[in-house]
């Protein structure tokens, strides 16, 4: 089923109540590699219930899979892009207040943009998910874009998609290395994304990869870990938003180098795999609370 425009802008999900607890928070921390050294007391609070802290990017998984499709309005055509040709393009987490280590919230998602790059060039879809508390106040806003390689030419606007954040042209102020585990995708998938591309060697090969790849959102979480470690001394409450663009896959076992530029309350970043000389995260931006 193709993309129908502007009908797709009326599609979303019904509000859904969800809850998470300390196990979910700790599993996410382990999934992005925190706690590899159990004697590291600066990382331990993210993977141990005593004084538990929440990595801000955990918002991408704590409500994973919640939400039921919203019925298409009468007279509107339901859109369904080709998911086999769809890749995650960008992700942003904005926290209206720091995340608690457990809680019950309501989430609701909708498509807020659809951009046509041409019949042979694909399409970009932009979605938004909002968390609210029991008083209806916003807790978190998650914005993501998907590049639909097989769905261009649907007749939507070609301009107006969000512009990527430009990183400074000077040398990075800080660079930090993170060695991913060979089994990291198998751990991270327990957060909810069980796409076999990240676990099944046969399916990975059919998709054109020599072996299963790491989840893009895991790499995204590792870049947030870099900000925590190198900039804010593990004070997760200082991170108000974190956004990035995905540019290449990571294989479990790769060493990820995160380059950071600090300019007041704005942290720019990119991530690369040194062994393969490839940039895997571009146009990263973290905004800190004062």
C-alpha positions as CSV (number, residue, x, y, z in Angstrom):
1,X,0.0,0.0,0.0
2,X,1.5,3.4,-1.0
3,X,1.6,6.7,0.8
4,X,-1.4,8.9,0.3
5,X,-1.0,12.6,0.9
6,X,-2.3,14.6,2.7
7,X,-4.4,11.7,4.2
8,X,-1.3,10.3,6.0
9,X,-1.2,13.5,8.2
10,X,-4.4,12.3,9.9
11,X,-3.0,8.9,10.9
12,X,-1.6,8.2,14.3
13,X,-2.3,6.0,17.3
14,X,-4.9,6.0,20.0
15,X,-3.7,7.2,23.4
16,X,-2.2,4.3,25.3
17,X,-1.3,4.0,29.0
18,X,2.0,2.3,29.8
19,X,4.1,1.7,32.8
20,X,7.8,1.0,33.4
21,X,9.9,0.2,36.4
22,X,13.5,-0.2,37.6
23,X,14.1,-3.4,35.6
24,X,13.3,-1.6,32.3
25,X,15.6,1.3,33.2
26,X,18.5,-1.0,34.2
27,X,18.1,-3.1,31.1
28,X,18.4,-0.1,28.9
29,X,21.5,1.0,30.7
30,X,23.1,-2.4,30.2
31,X,21.9,-2.4,26.5
32,X,24.0,0.7,25.7
33,X,27.0,-0.7,27.6
34,X,26.9,0.9,31.0
35,X,28.1,-1.2,33.9
36,X,30.7,-3.2,32.0
37,X,33.0,-2.4,34.8
38,X,31.0,-3.3,38.0
39,X,33.5,-1.3,40.1
40,X,32.8,1.9,38.2
41,X,30.7,3.8,40.7
42,X,29.9,6.6,38.3
43,X,28.1,4.2,35.9
44,X,26.6,1.8,38.5
45,X,23.6,4.0,39.4
46,X,22.3,3.5,35.8
47,X,22.2,-0.3,36.2
48,X,21.6,-0.8,39.9
49,X,18.4,0.0,41.8
50,X,20.2,1.8,44.6
51,X,19.9,5.5,43.7
52,X,18.8,4.5,40.2
53,X,19.3,7.1,37.4
54,X,17.7,7.1,34.0
55,X,19.6,7.7,30.7
56,X,17.5,10.3,28.9
57,X,17.5,8.4,25.6
58,X,15.8,5.5,27.4
59,X,12.6,7.3,26.4
60,X,13.0,5.7,23.0
61,X,12.3,2.2,24.4
62,X,10.3,2.6,27.7
63,X,7.1,3.0,25.8
64,X,8.2,0.7,22.9
65,X,5.3,-0.9,21.0
66,X,2.6,0.9,23.0
67,X,-0.2,2.4,21.0
68,X,-3.0,1.1,18.7
69,X,-3.5,2.3,15.1
70,X,-5.9,5.2,14.8
71,X,-8.7,4.5,12.4
72,X,-8.4,6.5,9.2
73,X,-10.9,9.3,8.9
74,X,-14.0,8.6,6.8
75,X,-13.1,9.1,3.1
76,X,-9.3,9.1,3.8
77,X,-7.0,6.5,2.4
78,X,-4.8,4.6,4.9
79,X,-1.1,4.8,4.0
80,X,1.5,2.0,4.6
81,X,5.0,2.5,3.3
82,X,7.1,-0.4,2.2
83,X,8.7,-1.4,5.6
84,X,11.3,-3.6,3.9
85,X,12.7,-0.5,2.2
86,X,12.4,1.8,5.3
87,X,15.4,2.9,7.4
88,X,15.5,5.1,10.5
89,X,16.7,8.5,9.5
90,X,16.8,10.8,12.6
91,X,15.8,10.7,16.2
92,X,15.2,13.4,18.8
93,X,14.2,13.0,22.5
94,X,13.0,16.2,24.3
95,X,12.4,15.9,28.0
96,X,10.1,18.5,29.5
97,X,11.3,17.3,32.9
98,X,13.8,14.6,33.9
99,X,12.6,11.0,33.7
100,X,11.7,9.2,36.9
101,X,13.0,5.7,37.5
102,X,9.5,4.3,37.3
103,X,6.1,5.7,36.3
104,X,2.8,5.4,34.4
105,X,2.1,7.7,31.5
106,X,0.1,8.0,28.3
107,X,1.6,8.0,24.9
108,X,0.1,9.1,21.6
109,X,1.8,9.1,18.1
110,X,1.0,10.8,14.8
111,X,2.6,11.6,11.5
112,X,3.5,15.3,11.3
113,X,5.3,15.4,8.0
114,X,5.6,13.6,4.7
115,X,8.1,14.7,2.0
116,X,8.4,13.4,-1.5
117,X,12.0,13.2,-2.8
118,X,11.0,11.8,-6.2
119,X,9.9,8.5,-7.6
120,X,13.4,7.1,-7.7
121,X,14.7,8.9,-4.6
122,X,12.3,7.9,-1.9
123,X,10.3,9.7,0.8
124,X,10.8,11.1,4.3
125,X,8.2,10.6,7.0
126,X,8.3,12.5,10.3
127,X,6.5,11.2,13.3
128,X,5.9,12.5,16.8
129,X,5.2,10.7,20.0
130,X,4.1,12.6,23.2
131,X,4.2,11.3,26.7
132,X,1.8,12.8,29.2
133,X,1.3,12.3,32.9
134,X,-2.0,11.8,34.7
135,X,-2.6,15.5,34.8
136,X,-2.2,15.7,31.0
137,X,1.1,17.6,31.2
138,X,3.9,16.8,28.7
139,X,6.7,14.6,30.0
140,X,8.6,13.8,26.8
141,X,8.3,14.5,23.1
142,X,10.0,12.0,20.7
143,X,10.4,13.1,17.1
144,X,11.7,10.7,14.5
145,X,12.1,10.5,10.7
146,X,12.1,7.5,8.4
147,X,13.6,7.3,4.9
148,X,11.3,5.2,2.8
149,X,13.4,4.2,-0.1
150,X,10.6,2.6,-2.1
151,X,7.8,5.2,-1.7
152,X,8.9,8.3,-3.6
153,X,6.6,9.9,-6.1
154,X,3.4,10.1,-4.0
155,X,2.8,13.7,-4.7
156,X,3.6,15.4,-1.4
157,X,5.8,18.4,-0.9
158,X,9.5,18.1,-1.7
159,X,10.7,20.9,0.6
160,X,10.2,21.6,4.3
161,X,11.8,18.6,6.0
162,X,13.7,19.5,9.2
163,X,17.2,20.7,8.5
164,X,20.0,18.7,10.2
165,X,22.1,20.4,12.9
166,X,25.4,21.6,11.5
167,X,28.4,20.6,13.7
168,X,31.3,23.0,14.1
169,X,34.1,22.9,11.5
170,X,36.8,23.1,14.1
171,X,38.5,20.0,15.6
172,X,36.4,18.3,18.3
173,X,36.9,19.5,21.8
174,X,36.5,16.0,23.3
175,X,36.7,12.5,21.8
176,X,35.7,9.4,23.7
177,X,35.9,5.7,22.7
178,X,33.3,3.0,23.5
179,X,34.0,-0.7,22.6
180,X,30.7,-2.5,21.9
181,X,30.3,-6.1,23.0
182,X,29.9,-8.9,20.5
183,X,26.6,-9.8,22.1
184,X,25.3,-6.2,22.5
185,X,22.5,-6.4,19.9
186,X,21.2,-9.5,21.7
187,X,21.0,-7.6,24.9
188,X,19.7,-4.4,23.5
189,X,16.9,-6.2,21.6
190,X,15.3,-7.2,24.9
191,X,14.2,-3.5,25.2
192,X,11.6,-4.4,22.6
193,X,13.0,-4.1,19.1
194,X,13.3,-7.8,18.1
195,X,13.8,-7.2,14.4
196,X,15.8,-10.4,13.4
197,X,18.2,-8.1,11.4
198,X,19.9,-7.6,14.7
199,X,20.1,-11.3,15.8
200,X,19.7,-13.7,12.9
201,X,22.8,-14.2,10.7
202,X,20.8,-15.5,7.7
203,X,18.4,-12.6,7.7
204,X,21.3,-10.2,8.0
205,X,23.0,-11.7,5.0
206,X,19.8,-11.5,2.9
207,X,19.6,-7.8,3.8
208,X,23.2,-7.4,2.5
209,X,25.1,-7.4,5.7
210,X,27.9,-9.9,6.6
211,X,26.4,-10.4,10.1
212,X,23.7,-8.9,12.3
213,X,24.0,-5.1,12.9
214,X,23.6,-3.1,16.1
215,X,20.3,-1.2,16.5
216,X,20.6,2.4,15.4
217,X,18.9,3.5,18.6
218,X,21.6,1.6,20.6
219,X,24.3,3.7,18.9
220,X,22.2,6.8,19.5
221,X,22.1,5.9,23.2
222,X,25.8,5.4,23.2
223,X,26.2,9.0,22.0
224,X,24.1,10.2,24.9
225,X,26.3,8.1,27.2
226,X,29.3,10.1,25.7
227,X,27.7,13.4,26.8
228,X,27.0,12.0,30.2
229,X,30.5,10.8,30.7
230,X,32.5,13.6,29.1
231,X,30.4,16.7,29.6
232,X,27.9,16.6,32.5
233,X,29.7,14.2,34.9
234,X,26.8,11.7,34.7
235,X,24.2,14.2,35.8
236,X,21.4,12.9,33.5
237,X,19.0,15.6,34.7
238,X,21.0,18.2,32.9
239,X,20.1,16.8,29.4
240,X,17.0,18.5,28.0
241,X,17.1,17.1,24.5
242,X,19.3,14.8,22.4
243,X,19.0,14.4,18.6
244,X,21.0,12.8,15.8
245,X,21.0,11.5,12.2
246,X,21.8,7.9,11.4
247,X,24.3,7.6,8.6
248,X,25.8,4.0,8.6
249,X,25.3,0.7,10.6
250,X,27.5,-0.4,13.5
251,X,28.4,-4.1,14.0
252,X,28.6,-5.5,17.5
253,X,32.2,-5.5,18.5
254,X,33.0,-2.2,16.8
255,X,34.7,0.6,18.7
256,X,32.7,3.8,18.5
257,X,34.5,7.1,18.8
258,X,32.2,10.0,19.7
259,X,33.5,13.4,18.8
260,X,32.0,16.3,20.8
261,X,32.0,20.1,20.5
262,X,30.9,22.2,23.5
263,X,29.4,25.6,23.0
264,X,27.7,26.8,26.2
265,X,24.5,24.7,26.7
266,X,24.7,23.2,23.2
267,X,26.8,20.1,22.6
268,X,27.4,19.0,19.0
269,X,28.5,15.5,18.2
270,X,29.2,12.9,15.6
271,X,30.2,9.2,16.0
272,X,32.5,7.0,13.9
273,X,33.9,3.5,13.8
274,X,37.7,3.8,13.6
275,X,38.3,0.3,12.4
276,X,36.3,0.8,9.3
277,X,36.8,4.6,8.9
278,X,33.0,5.3,8.6
279,X,30.8,7.9,10.3
280,X,27.7,6.3,11.8
281,X,26.0,9.3,13.5
282,X,26.0,12.8,12.1
283,X,24.5,16.2,12.9
284,X,24.2,15.4,16.6
285,X,22.9,18.0,19.1
286,X,22.4,17.9,22.8
287,X,20.8,20.8,24.7
288,X,21.6,21.1,28.4
289,X,19.6,22.6,31.2
290,X,21.4,25.5,32.9
